[in-house]
Structures are given as structure tokens and as C-alpha cells.
Amino acid sequence: LHTPMYFFLTHLSFLDLSFTTSSIPQLLYNLSGHDKTISYTGCAIQLFLFLGLGGVECLLLAVMAYDRFVAVCNPLHYMVIMKPRLCMGLVSLAWGCGVANSLAMSPVTLHLPRCGHRSVDHFLCEMPALIRMACVNTAVIEGTVFVLAVGIVLSPLVFILVSYGYIVRAVLQIRSASGRKKAFNTCGSHLTVVSLFYGNIIYMYMQPGHNSSQNQGKFLTLLYNIVTPLLNPLIYTLR
């Protein structure tokens, strides 16, 4: 288990646990009784954790794609390239950028004017739902969110796709069926997780605020907040 892949999986597992822990207990409490409220502090903490953990997971999946790229395309140099120091540095970079993104966007979202008593029509304090509550023109903040989403969401996705382009080319050069199967087993789990996670995130954060469908937003949030973390251990266990 002391290999780079399992080191990254440890962080992915911690992220999944943190995702569900940050919102599901409050959701279950609200569903179990008449109290459907959350404190302002609790809402702010949920927003900060969701933005931070989501950003970290996007970048961590890109780091894992690089790990799979080295494993398939440079197998003989894998242990030389993926040294523990490099793995720790890549993970630290992912955590640092994710937290920085949350520190930048959370205060801006929370300080939007609400114009009186407003309710969050959602089961958690997520940024698109909070932007939708604002009683002012949110075009500027939506543009800022879009730019940050390009950096935090789309850039890692492009890196993942490029990595898998090289991986596919390397796999096609493998003549034996057993070799191709081994390469597919190496990458199949990660690619499945990327597909589940990114589809929802891109839809939610590339068109935030008033442009997004409220009910669809709730459904997609439910998917990447509960269903995806639930499926990730199963996906990697099947390997």
C-alpha cells in the first residue's frame, strides 16, 4: 500500500469523507424535525468547506492522472519519477490552491446584499444558491466565478484529457492483450471517478446564479455530494 496511487487514494478518501460530513449531518437534522434552519456561521462554514474541498478534488484528480500517465507511459522510470517528495509536493499544491480559491470566493459570496429576510432554497449553503438570493446585479461576481472555475475546474480537466490522450496512444502500441488489459485496469477506476465528478461540477459552476436551474442544481449537488463519494470506494475496490 506504500505506493503513490494509494497515497493519492488516501487523500481522495479523506476528501469524500469531508464532503459528506460537511453537509449530510445538517441535512438529516433538518429532515428529522420541524427546524429547517441553519445558523449564519454554519452556512459560512459549509460554503467554505464545499468550495475548498471541491477545488482540492479537481486538482487531486489531475495529480492522479499524471500518476497514471507516468505508470503507463514510463513504467520503468515510475518509482524514480514519482518519489515521495514529489507526491507530497503535488498533494500540498492541490490543497493549497483549493483552500486559496475558497478563501477568495467565500467572503465575496457571503457579503452579497440579501435585502431583508431570505431563505436558502437548497439543502446546503452552496455558492450558486447564495448568489441566486442576492437582490443586486450579480453579473460581476458570476464573471469572477467563471474565471476561477476555468482555473480550478477546466484547467485540471484539460490536463487530465491530455494525459489520457498520451495514455491511449501508449496502450495502442501494446501488442499483447494482457498488456492492454493491465493498462486499462491501471486507469479505468480513475477515469470513471473523473467522469462522475466533473460532469456535475462543470454544469453547476460554469453557469452559476440566476442562469442555472434551481431543481437541477439541487439534484446535481445531491449527486456529487452523496452519490459520487458513495461510489468511489466501490469503483476502486472493483479493481
C-alpha positions as CSV (number, residue, x, y, z in Angstrom):
1,L,0.0,0.0,0.0
2,H,3.0,2.3,0.2
3,T,2.8,3.4,-3.4
4,P,1.9,6.8,-5.0
5,M,-1.5,5.5,-6.2
6,Y,-2.6,4.6,-2.7
7,F,-1.1,7.7,-1.2
8,F,-3.4,9.8,-3.5
9,L,-6.3,7.5,-2.8
10,T,-5.9,8.2,0.9
11,H,-6.4,11.9,0.2
12,L,-9.3,11.2,-2.1
13,S,-11.0,9.1,0.6
14,F,-10.4,11.9,3.1
15,L,-12.0,14.4,0.7
16,D,-15.0,12.2,0.2
17,L,-15.5,11.8,4.0
18,S,-15.1,15.6,4.5
19,F,-17.6,16.3,1.7
20,T,-20.4,14.2,3.2
21,T,-19.5,15.2,6.8
22,S,-19.8,19.0,6.0
23,S,-23.4,18.8,4.9
24,I,-25.2,15.4,5.5
25,P,-25.5,15.7,9.3
26,Q,-27.2,19.1,9.0
27,L,-29.4,17.7,6.2
28,L,-30.5,14.8,8.3
29,Y,-31.2,17.1,11.3
30,N,-33.4,19.3,9.1
31,L,-35.3,16.4,7.6
32,S,-35.9,14.8,11.0
33,G,-37.9,17.7,12.6
34,H,-39.7,20.9,12.0
35,D,-36.5,23.0,12.2
36,K,-35.3,23.7,8.7
37,T,-32.8,26.4,9.5
38,I,-29.0,26.8,9.7
39,S,-27.1,29.5,11.5
40,Y,-25.2,32.1,9.5
41,T,-21.9,30.7,10.9
42,G,-22.9,27.2,9.9
43,C,-23.8,28.4,6.4
44,A,-20.5,30.2,6.1
45,I,-18.6,27.1,7.2
46,Q,-20.5,24.9,4.7
47,L,-19.7,27.3,1.9
48,F,-16.0,27.5,2.7
49,L,-15.7,23.7,3.0
50,F,-17.6,23.0,-0.2
51,L,-15.6,25.4,-2.3
52,G,-12.3,24.4,-0.7
53,L,-12.8,20.6,-0.9
54,G,-14.3,20.8,-4.4
55,G,-11.3,22.7,-5.7
56,V,-8.9,20.3,-4.0
57,E,-10.6,17.3,-5.5
58,C,-10.4,18.8,-9.0
59,L,-6.7,19.3,-8.7
60,L,-6.1,16.0,-6.9
61,L,-7.8,14.1,-9.8
62,A,-5.4,15.9,-12.2
63,V,-2.5,14.8,-10.0
64,M,-3.7,11.2,-10.1
65,A,-4.0,11.5,-13.9
66,Y,-0.3,12.4,-14.0
67,D,0.5,9.5,-11.8
68,R,-1.4,7.1,-14.2
69,F,0.4,8.8,-17.2
70,V,3.8,8.0,-15.7
71,A,2.8,4.5,-14.7
72,V,1.7,3.6,-18.3
73,C,4.0,5.7,-20.5
74,N,7.2,5.5,-18.4
75,P,6.8,2.3,-16.3
76,L,10.5,1.6,-15.9
77,H,11.1,5.1,-14.5
78,Y,7.9,5.2,-12.4
79,M,9.5,4.8,-9.0
80,V,12.3,7.2,-9.9
81,I,9.9,10.0,-11.1
82,M,7.1,9.5,-8.5
83,K,9.2,10.0,-5.4
84,P,7.5,10.5,-2.1
85,R,8.8,14.1,-2.0
86,L,7.2,14.8,-5.4
87,C,3.9,13.1,-4.4
88,M,3.8,15.2,-1.2
89,G,4.5,18.4,-3.1
90,L,1.7,17.7,-5.7
91,V,-0.8,17.0,-2.9
92,S,0.2,20.1,-1.0
93,L,-0.2,22.2,-4.1
94,A,-3.7,20.8,-4.7
95,W,-4.7,21.5,-1.1
96,G,-3.1,25.0,-1.1
97,C,-4.8,26.1,-4.4
98,G,-8.2,24.6,-3.3
99,V,-8.1,26.5,0.1
100,A,-6.9,29.7,-1.6
101,N,-9.9,29.5,-4.0
102,S,-12.3,29.1,-1.1
103,L,-10.7,32.0,0.8
104,A,-11.2,34.2,-2.3
105,M,-14.8,33.3,-3.2
106,S,-16.4,32.7,0.2
107,P,-16.3,36.2,1.6
108,V,-17.4,37.7,-1.7
109,T,-20.4,35.4,-1.9
110,L,-21.4,35.9,1.8
111,H,-21.3,39.7,1.6
112,L,-23.7,40.0,-1.3
113,P,-26.8,42.1,-0.2
114,R,-29.9,40.0,0.6
115,C,-32.4,42.8,1.1
116,G,-34.3,41.5,4.1
117,H,-35.1,38.0,5.3
118,R,-34.3,35.5,2.6
119,S,-34.3,31.7,2.7
120,V,-31.8,29.4,1.1
121,D,-33.9,27.3,-1.2
122,H,-31.4,24.4,-1.1
123,F,-30.4,21.6,1.3
124,L,-27.0,23.2,1.9
125,C,-25.2,26.6,1.5
126,E,-23.8,26.3,-1.9
127,M,-22.5,29.2,-3.9
128,P,-25.0,29.2,-6.8
129,A,-27.9,29.1,-4.3
130,L,-26.4,32.0,-2.4
131,I,-25.8,34.0,-5.5
132,R,-29.4,33.5,-6.6
133,M,-30.6,35.1,-3.3
134,A,-28.9,38.4,-4.0
135,C,-31.1,41.4,-4.7
136,V,-28.5,43.1,-6.9
137,N,-27.0,42.5,-10.3
138,T,-24.6,39.6,-9.8
139,A,-23.0,39.7,-13.3
140,V,-19.6,40.8,-11.9
141,I,-19.4,38.0,-9.4
142,E,-20.7,35.5,-11.8
143,G,-17.9,36.5,-14.2
144,T,-15.4,36.2,-11.4
145,V,-16.7,32.7,-10.6
146,F,-16.5,31.7,-14.2
147,V,-12.8,32.8,-14.4
148,L,-11.9,30.9,-11.3
149,A,-13.9,27.9,-12.5
150,V,-11.8,27.9,-15.6
151,G,-8.6,27.8,-13.5
152,I,-9.8,25.3,-10.8
153,V,-12.2,23.1,-12.8
154,L,-11.5,23.3,-16.6
155,S,-7.6,23.5,-16.4
156,P,-7.3,20.3,-14.5
157,L,-9.8,18.6,-16.8
158,V,-7.8,19.7,-19.8
159,F,-4.7,18.3,-18.2
160,I,-6.5,15.0,-17.5
161,L,-7.7,14.7,-21.1
162,V,-4.2,15.4,-22.4
163,S,-2.7,12.8,-20.1
164,Y,-5.2,10.2,-21.2
165,G,-4.5,11.1,-24.8
166,Y,-0.9,10.1,-24.3
167,I,-2.0,7.0,-22.3
168,V,-4.3,5.9,-25.1
169,R,-1.5,6.3,-27.6
170,A,0.8,4.2,-25.4
171,V,-1.9,1.5,-24.9
172,L,-2.5,1.2,-28.6
173,Q,1.2,0.4,-29.1
174,I,1.0,-2.5,-26.7
175,R,0.7,-5.7,-28.8
176,S,-0.4,-8.2,-26.2
177,A,-4.0,-8.4,-25.0
178,S,-2.9,-9.0,-21.4
179,G,-0.7,-5.8,-21.5
180,R,-3.6,-3.7,-22.7
181,K,-5.9,-5.2,-20.1
182,K,-3.4,-4.3,-17.4
183,A,-3.1,-0.8,-18.7
184,F,-6.9,-0.4,-18.7
185,N,-7.1,-1.7,-15.1
186,T,-4.5,0.8,-14.1
187,C,-6.6,3.8,-15.5
188,G,-10.2,2.6,-15.6
189,S,-11.0,3.4,-12.0
190,H,-9.6,6.9,-12.1
191,L,-11.3,7.7,-15.4
192,T,-14.7,6.5,-14.0
193,V,-14.3,8.8,-11.0
194,V,-13.3,11.7,-13.1
195,S,-16.4,11.2,-15.3
196,L,-18.8,11.1,-12.4
197,F,-17.3,14.1,-10.6
198,Y,-16.6,16.5,-13.4
199,G,-19.9,16.3,-15.2
200,N,-21.8,17.7,-12.3
201,I,-19.2,20.2,-11.2
202,I,-18.9,21.8,-14.7
203,Y,-22.7,22.2,-15.0
204,M,-23.0,23.8,-11.6
205,Y,-20.1,26.2,-11.6
206,M,-19.7,27.2,-15.2
207,Q,-23.2,28.8,-15.1
208,P,-23.9,29.9,-11.5
209,G,-26.6,32.2,-10.2
210,H,-29.8,33.1,-12.0
211,N,-28.8,31.2,-15.2
212,S,-28.9,27.8,-13.5
213,S,-32.0,25.7,-13.0
214,Q,-32.8,25.5,-9.3
215,N,-34.2,22.0,-9.2
216,Q,-31.5,20.7,-11.4
217,G,-28.9,22.3,-9.2
218,K,-30.3,20.5,-6.1
219,F,-30.2,17.2,-7.9
220,L,-26.7,17.6,-9.2
221,T,-25.5,18.7,-5.8
222,L,-27.0,15.6,-4.3
223,L,-25.1,13.5,-6.9
224,Y,-21.6,14.9,-6.3
225,N,-22.2,15.3,-2.5
226,I,-23.6,11.9,-1.7
227,V,-23.7,9.5,-4.7
228,T,-20.2,10.1,-6.0
229,P,-18.4,9.7,-2.6
230,L,-20.5,6.6,-2.1
231,L,-19.5,5.1,-5.4
232,N,-15.8,6.0,-5.3
233,P,-14.8,3.2,-2.8
234,L,-16.8,0.7,-4.8
235,I,-15.1,1.7,-8.1
236,Y,-11.6,1.4,-6.7
237,T,-12.5,-1.9,-4.8
238,L,-13.7,-3.5,-8.1
239,R,-10.1,-3.0,-9.4
